[in-house]
């Protein structure tokens, strides 16, 4: 019996590609992420208990708007579009961290004056 290796490899490759969505669902990966939910993961826009600095909130909203435009862009631009979205996510994380540490600046200034 002679095995046609080309056909076997093509069939195995197609089976692997067909299995990706099922594997990702089993791992909890969701391909239907909404941009608003992704923004909320990096900056708590909807949390009414958080008192945002007005300028920081404006900056975060501007970043989220820019990310929205990138999110729905038609082209991948050689991976630069995805990288820009990652950078915006990191910027939103930094704004969130800065707001969380807002009180520490006052304490540090008091310590420096002593």
Secondary structure, DSSP 8 states (H G I E B T S, - for coil): ----HHHHHHHHHHHHHHHHHHHHHHTT--S---HHHHHHHHS-SS-TTS---HHHHHHHHHHHHHHHHHHT-S--GGGHHHHHHHHHHHHHHHHHHHHHTHHHHHHHHHHHH-
